[in-house]
Amino acid sequence: MKKKSVYAIIPLVYMSLVSFSVQASPSLSTFYNEVITRKPNGKLGQIIKQERISTPIGGAEAWRIAYISSDVEENKTISTALIVAPKGKPPLGGRPVIAWAHGTTGTAENCGPSQVISPVQSLNQYFSVEGDSWTDYGMPSVNAFIKEGYVVVATDYQGLGGGGKHQYAVAATQGRDIINSVRAVSSMKKSGAGKKAIIYGWSQGGGATIAAASLSDYIEKKGTSADNIHFLGFVALAPFDLSVLVAGNKIDKPTSDKMIKELIVNFSDNVFNFTHFAMSVWGTQAAFSNLKLNDLFTEEGIRVIDTILSNKCMHVAADTIKYLYGEQYKYLFRQEPQNSEAWVRAFLKGSIVPIKPIAPVIIYWGTKDIVLPPIMGKIYQEQMCKLGGDVGRVQLSGEQTHFSTPNAAAELYLPWIKERILEKPTLNACPKE
């Protein structure tokens, strides 16, 4: 028996969507409106616009910047970011740089954490009692880093304030955005930043962090705004790594068809997960020109998802899909995916490359994380340890969720980062056989 279309199931939704056309014009402030008119011409990490902004952090000063980056296909892009630095004269050699990679905020141009009111503060999660925005923003442990004399830079990633379509969950692109954010701050004399750097990130940003750790050739590029950055360590909080789900499997049409169907089913268990996966498809298609949204979405799905994700941030997008479709949102995907092999290869290319990390990596995870399965981090550790990497993995005490991980891990990663900055010798953290 042929399934009824979503239009037949929800006639009122049909009436509201029939005239949909993509209107990607979310409201932006003057800084970003000016940035998105620019072309990404310049060196990697080159700052093309900056403005001083206020911060409640004592003894610190802050800036909002736009800088040159590039994506997984090496197309030049523009990313925006925040910089916060201690006041006063920097030490000889400059201050160490701590680069923050944020978790999922959304895909629309106005979803960059730097765009909220007073963005330069400690991590502020929207659902917490103290949360005062529609999205997560801020930088975990930023006060502690400033007291230690470090400079902190927090990228928004491309497409979240700098123009273009955000390549959500394409970790290889976001990893480049983080690396170039370090180049940007290191090239900015006012910040007092030097060449030592640590990257720490959560969720989407955790995946970007471990992606950056294996981008050795990209890190070693010359002719950037600040060559010879010395990355000393990588802290991944509940990292996202889609490539581990494909590792070891033969990539052919039957296998790829099965994988894509399984991903659609697994991520359709609730509207929150569905929205994440829809964003991943949308962002991956933005990165790779051989992919089309109608490979995986129905015609209705394209119209609805493209419009929503072009204009709304994560939680509002999920609420919109739930409001319009109830439990029928899964039918926005095609029953029979097309071009599956190309999609699987794109997911792999956009994820973590199988190259030994250039410095120690530490992963923190909680037993109650149901957003990103901790098995992702476990398989990543196994892969990289076999390549000779130094990858530790620490289970947090108590029943930590995906959302409690950044704060719960702070007391552990702060001394770990300090030891890496001091370049203290470390024993390889890979499990002993």
Summary of the structure (lengths in Angstrom):
residues: 433
radius of gyration: 21.0
end to end distance: 54.2
largest distance: 74.5
contacts: 1559
relative contact order: 0.14
helix: 39%
strand: 17%
